[in-house]
């Protein structure tokens, strides 16, 4: 159990973020907040609701998406509490999602700039899915071990060759930086992170309360083989 437990958590949003990357970890922390004091800040470039929807021009890189995607107005939005410029002081934990929107430079640039400025005072930096590709652009991951979405792993590695990318990993811990594989892997990572800070009993009760069957082995990752991801 950590000597000091963090209280101020912030998440970053950008257009086209992956919903479960954020809502999976946050739901766990929602339940945790009933027994331990936590504060949440939601950060984005503006205070406008941030949608999971993508412009048609965004590269999807998915075998499930045709080259000319249908007009499907199916998306969700989350309202930020602060912009990057008005982010409150004292953020201890920063969570960064991935998603198809992480491929768009106009989305990534303000996030990278915020990470570069904020990281030196953070207690923990957590990324889910291709959120690690965004952080890799900031230089924070240089020389560190990290992982990411296995289906997009070749693209992720191309964002920064100075990172020690680990293909066969559900999540990776290097110092105060935690990175997870794709989407649902963020839930396993957040339980492992909670266990590291608040202890096994707390993490187990949170998982059982959500009727979630945890993957406790960070190296157990069948998706590296499934998508042909290599270090």
Secondary structure, DSSP 8 states (H G I E B T S, - for coil): --SS---EEEEE--TT--HHHHHHHHHHHHHHTTTS--EEEEEESSSS-EES---TTS----TTS-SS--------EE--SEESTT--TT--EEEE--SGGGG-HHHHHHHHHHHHHHGGG-SEEEE-TTHHHHHHHHTTTTT-EE---STTHHHHHHH-TTSEE-SS-SEEEETTEEEESSTTHHHHHHHHHHHHHH-HHHHHHHHHHTT------TT--THHHHHT---
